[in-house]
Amino acid sequence: MAGNSDLTVPVSISAGIHIGFIVILALGISFDDKPKQMQTAAASAPAVQAIVIDQQKVNDRVEQLKKQKQDVAQQEKARQAELERKASEARREREREREQEKIKTLEIQRKQKEQETQKANDAAKAAQAKQVLEKERADKAEVVRKQKEQEQKASEDAAKKAAEKRKQEEAAAKKAQEERQRADDERKRKEDAERKRKAEADTKARQEREMAEAMAAEQDSLSKTRNKQVLSEVDKYKAMIIATIQRNLVVDESMRGKSCRVFIRLASDGFVTTSQTLDGDQVVCRAAKASINKAGRLPVSPEPAVYQQLKEINLTVSPEFN
């Protein structure tokens, strides 16, 4: 019993090794690199306890397993081929169905186009008939329009003749009115000229009167303001001339404290033949010249010797403010 027990372990190990080897062959595992553990186990088993297994049976089993594996692969390949065939048939069937559907759709579209074409033809015929009817109506309307146009033209011609006649009458009336207006304008012009001559004469008389009054006023003023001062005839008339210019001078605040030198040439009767500004403020100079021109005549002495000194004089005009 003890001897049998001693053989059990080696036999089991050997059997396990062979079975594992067979499984490895069946799975296609190479034996080129054997695990070190297997080599170690095989080396460790006592040579006397190894059980010799028939190598032919092992080879047969390996071949059997290989064949089974090839059969399974061939079955799988056949199954895949069948699946592909069925898929191809399904695709072809779907394509046939789509083609049929497309044909049906095209047929429906063709029928629709035929219906639309028919409707269009019917509409065209109706439109043509309507166009013929409208043309007949238009022709009738054109005849009526031409008749009315002729009537309107005759009426317009009559109105035009009447308007032309009225225009001629208005032109004649306007011409007569213009002639009356020209006559009135001429009469008014003559009246205005007469009034102007009268006004000029009145103005001249007034200026001469004002000059005489100014001379008297200036003489009175000089006698009051300069009662202790003896003035020569020349100084007196210069003062009167300046007073006359001051009386006609139009002043404003911008002229305060400013002056202008003027040159005056007088005739023997005091008429201003020349007046010219020499220097000074432009505003005062314009006012002084306007005052001299407005006076027209300035005071002069009847004495020839005094006149000789006054006929060309330079004066300074300074605006006076009360």
Disulfide bonds with the S-S distance in Angstrom:
Cys260-Cys285 1.99
